[in-house]
């Protein structure tokens, strides 16, 4: 097992291209070896069957005055051994010699040769036990006494009434030489096939793994330079192409994520700079007045403290919004999601909205609707929509709030939103140039969009219907009009 383990370790330590080439060469080698072996055995069986057929056509010697084959009279060319009996046979050129057939009869005590035999067979005592029959003779491979290989036919016979066996043989040296030559040829072809398969496997592996090499180069480049967003060309629709497409999607997603992160940090820094600068200015004034012993007027001091409190509240809201948006864009499966009576959530948000716009009129039509989501996040989203409507409503204006069949609409009667600004209203930190002087961080609608998306709904913001003044926000959430059991 240790050599196999070392071989396996060596194989696994090789590059993928080399392993593919080795596996290809091995597969082709096995296929060629099996085909060559099958071809060799098929040719061998065919040649030997032809030899047996030729032996089956050999005539059976019949002694004078007899009409039964396989019966012999005692002759002077019999002896105790094959060589002794063959030495007694006079030279002749009868049909056996002309057709390359050599015949002899063996009994348990002697060996006899018909007239014309030229070579003795190396007979075996077992030939007497299984001589075959006249209709189904037996065959075996053997050799002459001089070592020449032969195919031998066995037939039953009698000599002086004793059981004997008739052996008829023909040389098969030419057949064996042909088979040996064929084996060498097959081995050479197999060797050339293996070498060719190795070269072809190397070429195929290099061509097939070229996209993988490109992918590896890109990954190494990203790891070295941290330049996400790099892609590789995609050709075809195979598994390598799918891998390249997936990598390109991942790289693009990472680039977009980094871009959003960079923009979020930059926008957050910009938004934090204004309240922090105001706070630092007010604090510096208070410290300087105390250090110089010149107390500020009570009204000025109270106004500065009020401004500092407002700035602190703005910072608190901004930090809360940033924490809310720090979650990933995709829904979090581990978030707490329960059955939320959305109509009650809208009702609580309306109570807070009335406090923030006491001079405004709220026209409401809220009907029961139950959804699956995060209660706190949904309430914050509705409050953000109402805050946006309160912020842009004129004094003593009207805000229309409706919830029917999971469709929440919030409409104000303010100046509305220009058409060219509609694609950006849900972007983080985006604020209309006409409303930069109003309080806010530009994160409220982004939080609404993310919450609605996490709940599986849709949100849109556009002009009021029927060409009226103001803007209308529409939120559609999946749910049921009755509480699910």
N, C-alpha and C positions, 0 to 999 in steps of 0.2 A: 504494500500500500504506500510505502514511503516514496518510491520512484514515481508513482502516479500522482501523489500529492505534490512532489517537486515539479512535475510536468504541468500540473494544473496551475501552480503558483507562477511558473514561468509564463504560461499562456496568458494569465490574467494581467501580468505585468507588462505585456506588450501593448502598443497603441491599438486603438480600435481598427485602424486601417489595416494593420498587419494581421490582426485576428480575423478580419473578414477575408483577407487574402488566403490565410492558412485554412480557414474553414471551407472556402470555395475550392481550393486545391484538394483538400481531403475528400470533399463530397465527390468531385470529379474522379479522383483516384479510386474511390470505392466503386463508383459506377462503372468505370473502365475495367477494374479488376473483376467485378461480377460478370460484366458482358464478355470479357476475354475468357474467363473460366467456363462460362456457359457455352461459348463458341467452341472452345477446345474440347470439352466433353461431348458436344454434339458431333463434331468431326470425328472424334475417336470412336464413338458408338457407330457412326455411319461406316467408317472404314472397317472396323472389326465385323460389322454385320455383313459387309460385302465379302470379307474373307470367309465367313461361315457359309455364306451362300455358295461361294466357289467350292468349298469343301463338301457341301451337300450335293453338288453335281458330280463329285468324284465317283467313278464306278466302283462297285463292290466286287472284289475278285471271287470267281467261282471255280472251284477245282474241276478237273476233267470228269465227265460222267455225272456231275451233280447239277441240280437246278435250284438249289437253295443257297442264297447268299450267306456268307459268314461261316461256311463249313469248309474245312481244309483237311486234306490228307497229310499224313506225316511226310515230310520232304527231307532231302539231304541238307537243305539250307536252314535247318533248325539247330539251335544251340542253347546252352544254359544262360548265356548272356547275349545282349544285342550285338556287341562287336564281334563275338565269336560266330554268331549265326550269319551276320552280314559278310564276314570273310569267306563264307562258303557259297555265297550267291554268285553265279556266273554273270559276267557283264552282259547287258542287254539293253535295248532301247525300245521297250514296249510303251504302251500308252501311259502308264504311270509316270515313267521318266520324262516323256515328252510333255506332259501337262504339269510338271513340277509337283507331283503328288508323291509322297513317300508313305509306304504302307508296311505295317508289321503286325503280327498277331502274338499276343502274350498270354501265356497260361501261368499257372502257379509254379511250373517247373522249368519252362523253356520259353524261348522267343523264336518265332518263325518269320521268314521273309518271303513274299511272293517274288517271282522272277522279275528282275528289272529294278529292284530297290537299290538305292545308292547311298543312303544315309540312315544311320540308326537313331531312334528316338530314345530320349532318357525317360523311360517308362517308370511308373510308380506302382507299388502293390495296391494302392487305393483305387487304381483304374479298374481292377477286377470287381470291386464292390459296387461301383456306380457307372456301369458302361452305357447307360441309356437303353433305348429300344430302337428297333429298325425304323419305326415311324417318327420317333423323337430322339435322335441321337444326342449324346452329351458332348459338350465342348469345354476345353480348358486351354489356357496358355501354358506352354512348356518350352522345351528347347531340345535340340539335337545333342548327341553326345559330344559334338565338337563345340558346343556352347552357342550355336546359332538359335535365336528365338524362333518359336513356331507356334501356330494355332493347330490344335489337335482335335480331331473328331473321334468319338468313342462309340463303337457299336458292339453288341453282344455277338459272340462266335463260339464254335466248338472245334476242338482238335482231338481226334481219336475219342470222341464222345465226352471229352472233358470240357468244362466251362472255360471259355477264353474271352478275350476282348480284342476287337479289330481297331487299330490305331491308324488313322489316315491324317497326315500332317502336311502343312505347307509353310514355307518360311514367311515371317512377318517383319523381318528386319527393315525392309523398305517402309513399311507402315510406321514402325516406331521411329525411324529417322524422319519421316514426314511430320509426325506428331511433335518430335523434339524441335524441328525447324519452326513449326507453327507456334510452339510455346515461346521460342526465342523472339519470333516476330511479334507475338502478342505482348511480350514483356517490353520490347522496344517501343511499340505503339503506346502502351500504357505509360511508359516513362516520358515519352514526348507529350502525351496528353496531360500528365500531371504538371510538367514544366509549363506547357501552354496555359493550363488552368490557373497556375500560380500567377503567371504574368497577366492573364486576363482578369483574375480576381483583384490583383493590385490596381489595374487600370479602372475596373468597375468601382472598387472601393473608393479610390481617389475621386472619381467623378460623382459618386453617390454622396460622399461625405463633404463635398465642397461647400454646400450650404451650412453644414455644421461647423466647418472651419471658419466661414464668414461670421457665423453667430458667435463662435468663440472669440474671434478677434474683436468683435464689437463689445462683447461682455468685458473682455480684458481692458479695452479702451475706456469703457465707462468706469470700471473699477480703478483704473489708473488716474483718470482725469476728472471723474465724477460729472461728466457731461451727459446727463440723461437726455433722452429724446432722440438719440441716434437710432436709425433703423437700417435694415438690410433689405435688399431686393427679394421679392417673392416670385418664384417661377413654378407654375404647375399647381396641382391640387393634392399632392401626396402628403404623407405624414410629415416630411421635412418642411414642406410649404406651410402646413398647419402650424408647426412649431415656430417657423419664422414669423408667421402672422401673429401668433400669440405673443411672441417676444416683442414685435413692433407695437402691439397694443399696450403691453405692459410698460415699455419704454416711454410711449407717448403719455400714458396715464401718470407715470412718475414725473415726467416733465411738467405736465399740467398741474400736478399736485405741488411740485416745488414752486411753480409760478404763482399758484394761489397762495401758498404759504408766504412767499416773499412779498406779494402784494398785500396780504393781510398784515404782515409785520410793519410794512411801510405805512399803510393806511392807519393802523393802530397808533404807530408812533406820531403820525401827523395829527390825529385826533386828540391824542393825549397831550400834545405839546401846548395846545391853546389853554385848557383849564389849568395845567401845571404852571404855565407862564403867568396866568392871572393870579394864581395862588401865591407864587413866589413874589410877585410884585406887591401884593397886599401885605404879605408877611414882612417883606423888607421895609415897607413904609411903617408898619407898626413897630418893628424893632428899632428903626432909626429915630422915630419920635420918642420912644422910651429912652434910648441912649442919649439923646440930646436934651432930654428934660422938657421937651416941648410937646405937651399932650395934644392930641388931635381933638377937635370939637366932638362932642358926644354924638351929634347927628352923623358926622363923617365917619366916626369910628363904628357906629352901629351899621351904617351902610356898607362899610368894608367887611365887617363880620358877616353881614347877610350875603354879600357877594361870595365870600369864602365858603359859606355853608352851601350856597347854590352850586358853586364849582365842585365841592366835595360830593354833593348829590349827583351831579353830572358824571363825575369820575366813577362813582359807585355803579350807576346805570351802565356806563360804558364798559366797565370791567365785567359786569354780569352778562352783557351782550357778547363780549369776547369769549367768555367761558362757554356760553351757549353755542357759539359758532365754532368753537374748537373741536367739536365732535366731528367724526368723519361724515362725508356726504352720504354714504350708504346707510340704510337703517341699521340700528344696533339690535341684534336679536336678543341681547341680554337686558335691554331696557325694560322697565316695569310697564307692562301694557295691560290695562284692565278695561272693563266695560265702563265707559264714561257717559253720563247723561249730558250730552252736549248742550242741550237747551238750558240746563242749569248753569253750565259754564258760561254761556252767553249772557245769562241773567246777571251773574256776579260781575262780569266784565262791564256790563251796562251800568251797574251801580257805581263802579269806579270811574267810568267815562263821564257820568253826570257830575261827579265831584270835580273833574278836571275841566269841564265846560259848563259851569252853572248857568250861563246865559243862553245856552243852546237848547233846542227842542229835539227830543229823541222820539221818533215815531217807530214803534216796534211791532213786529208780528212774529213771535217766536213759538214754534210748535215742537213737540217732543221728537227727539232724535238721539239714538244711542250708537256710539262708535267704540272701537277698540283702539286705545292709545294711551299716551301719558297725560294724566289730568293737568298737572302743573304746566307742561309745555303747551297744551291746547289753550289753557286760559291765558297764558302770556301772549300767544299768537293773536287771540281775539282782542286782547287789550291793546296790542300794537296796532291793529287795524283801526280800533276806535281812537287811539291817540293820534294816528295819522289824519283821521277824519276831523277830529277836534282842532288839530293844529291848522288845517287849511280852510276851516269853515269861517264865514264872515260872522261878525257879532250878531247875536239873536238869530243865527241861521238854524237850519233844520238838518238833522242826520237821520237817515232812514235805515233801519236794521230789520232784516227779515231772515227767518230760518224755516224753510219748507223742504221736506223730503231730502234732508241732508245738504241743501244748497243755502249757504249763508251769504247774504249780500249786505254790504255796508256802503252807503252812498252819502256823499256830502254835497253841498252846493257852493263849493269854493271855485277858485279859478280853473280847476282841472289840470290835466297833464298834457303838455304838447306831444304831438304824435311822434316826433323824432326822439323823445326821451323815454317812451314806453319800453323799448327793449332793455333799458338799464335799471328799471325801478327796483328789481330784486337783487341787484349786485351789491356786494358788501361795500359799505362806506360811500356808496354813490348818493349824491344829493344834487337836486336840481339847482342850476346856477341862480335861479330866481328865489330860492329858499335858503340860501347859505346863511342869511342873517337869523333864521329861526333856530331855536334850540333843537338838538338831536345829533346823533352820531352817524346816521345813515345805515344803521344795522337792523332797525325794526322790521322792515319788510323782508330782509334776508332771513331773519329768524322765523317769520311767518312761512316763507317758502320752504324752509328746511323742515319745520314741524309738520306742515301739511304733507310734504313728500314722505316723511317717516310714517305718517298715519295711512299712507296709501291713497291720498286724495290729490286734488288739483287746485291751483290758485291762479287767479289772473287779476290784473288791474288795468282799467281802461277808462275811456270817457263815459259819462253818464248816458243812459239809454235815451232814445228819441231826441237826441240833439240838445238835451237840457244842460244846464250849468253843472259844474262839479265833476267828480270822478266816482267810479264805482268799483269796489273790490268784491270778487266772487270766489268763495271757497266751497268746493264740493268734496264731501267726505263719505266714504262707504259706511253703511250702517243699517239700522232698522228703526222703524217708528215706535216699536215697543221694546221694552227691556228683554233681552234674550234670557232664556232659562238655562 
